[in-house]
Amino acid sequence: MFESTVTFLDWVGIVVFSLTGALVASRKQMDVVGFVLPLG
């Protein structure tokens, strides 16, 4: 039970950080390459 909860929270964290990274890249008007490989 505890192990599945931790795994679920791990996936939620990955999704949230991915979405926030995509929003930042969108605000900086990056292209698809900038979304995948943020270099600056």
Buried (B, 14 or more C-beta within 10 A) or exposed (E): EEEEEEEEEEEEEEEEEEEEEEEEBEEEEBEEEBBEEEEE
